[in-house]
Amino acid sequence: MNLLRIYFKRGFGVSVAVGLASALSATSAFGFGAILTMDNAGDAYWTPAQPFSYTWATEPVSGINGILQYTLPFTPTMGDILLETSGGGPTTDIIRFDSTDHAYVFSTTGTGTIGYSATLPTPIVPNVGPLLLQNSGGVWSVSYTPTTGQPGFDAAAPGSTYNLVMYVPEPGLIGLGILGGGSVLLAGLRRSREQK
């Protein structure tokens, strides 16, 4: 179960999903005014039933390997969206659109999620932001509607909005992981001493 599913159970995702369903009920196909959701945990879609495929890839401009790459059903304008968790910086996440149908997610806020990247690339031009992510229980999010020439813009679907979601592990989960890892290490040390 990935972190997106955990947060969906906690209510945040449910409200996002309800909002998406309502907004998309008037849009039967990808087009004007579509809402696209993209996160740093391997989930991106323009309706929950229409996910974008993902893989880990080498981002071609920076050459950084192991970056979360989504394949989109359209070719957006190339460029970066810069995100930050506090006004005035630093940049904590970058969504990069290439010149084909790919979006790359560089996220330093998502330690432990599959989209985590310890290194952010140098932003490319054009870029937008930094946009300030809003925190709701460890889920950082912001909405972005590109206009002509801005990163992520699709001429076939003007007015479309991206819901960008960046997850961080729950402190409780981190604590449980540390506690569990410590218990395993302690048990191993005890066995090692008993065998001597």
Secondary structure as GFF3:
##gff-version 3
##sequence-region A 1 196
A	DSSP	alpha_helix	3	9	.	.	.	ID=ss1
A	DSSP	alpha_helix	12	24	.	.	.	ID=ss2
A	DSSP	beta_strand	35	39	.	.	.	ID=ss3
A	DSSP	beta_strand	44	45	.	.	.	ID=ss4
A	DSSP	beta_strand	53	57	.	.	.	ID=ss5
A	DSSP	beta_strand	67	71	.	.	.	ID=ss6
A	DSSP	beta_strand	79	84	.	.	.	ID=ss7
A	DSSP	beta_strand	91	97	.	.	.	ID=ss8
A	DSSP	beta_strand	102	107	.	.	.	ID=ss9
A	DSSP	beta_strand	127	132	.	.	.	ID=ss10
A	DSSP	beta_strand	134	136	.	.	.	ID=ss11
A	DSSP	beta_strand	139	144	.	.	.	ID=ss12
A	DSSP	beta_strand	161	167	.	.	.	ID=ss13
A	DSSP	alpha_helix	171	195	.	.	.	ID=ss14
###
